Amino acid sequence: MAGSVAGPDRYVWTIEKIEKRGIPDGDCIIYNGNSLHRQGYPMMRFEGKMRTVSSVIIQLKSKYGTVPGRKSKDKITRTCGNIKCINSEHTVVMSSSNIMKNAHQTGFTTQLNADQVREIRKEYNSLVLKDKDGRVRRRKDNGQTIHRCGSQNVLAKKYGVNSRLIWNVVRGRLYKWVK
């Protein structure tokens, strides 16, 4: 017992036992536990260590019993895009480049979908008026002056995101693939 601080595992985990810890929501099984990573990923104790539930599922599914390391180009992800999903059918190993391609094409891991991005750009242009010289004019709306920053805040509240995200969407720094 000299080297073991956490003690022995008291429970033998299987994929079925893990999935019973969730609540069915359509195709997904949403994690119902209280251990979450600071980014929202479900966590559990497995083999004496705290691990993400998705990495445990991949380890149990894998015929070699290993998961991709931090320096590996392969990453664990969910095909449904929901980080709290613990459905073993949705948990897969993909290369980083394929994950990013899917993110750009389908909107996985993004806060806004393509239609919302188009609406934001259109609404921002209607809120901010420009002179013939290209300078931004201020527009009064209900007696209050709306300028660039105010327009960002109005749209940020409407779509439930940060005003900085609105700025980056309007400037074309984010969601470049949305035309």
Number of C-alpha atoms within 10 A of each C-alpha: 7 4 6 8 8 11 10 10 12 9 9 8 15 12 17 11 10 17 20 14 14 18 14 16 9 7 11 19 20 20 24 16 11 9 15 15 13 7 7 10 18 22 20 19 16 17 16 14 10 13 16 17 26 27 21 24 24 21 16 17 18 11 8 8 10 13 20 15 10 8 7 10 11 18 19 19 20 21 18 14 18 16 18 20 27 28 25 20 13 17 22 17 17 16 13 15 12 12 19 14 12 15 14 17 11 13 16 19 14 12 12 18 13 17 10 13 21 17 12 22 17 12 14 19 14 12 21 18 17 14 9 7 6 8 9 13 14 16 17 11 9 7 7 10 11 20 17 17 13 15 20 23 18 16 21 18 11 10 15 11 14 13 19 13 16 24 22 13 19 20 12 14 10 14 19 12 9 15 9
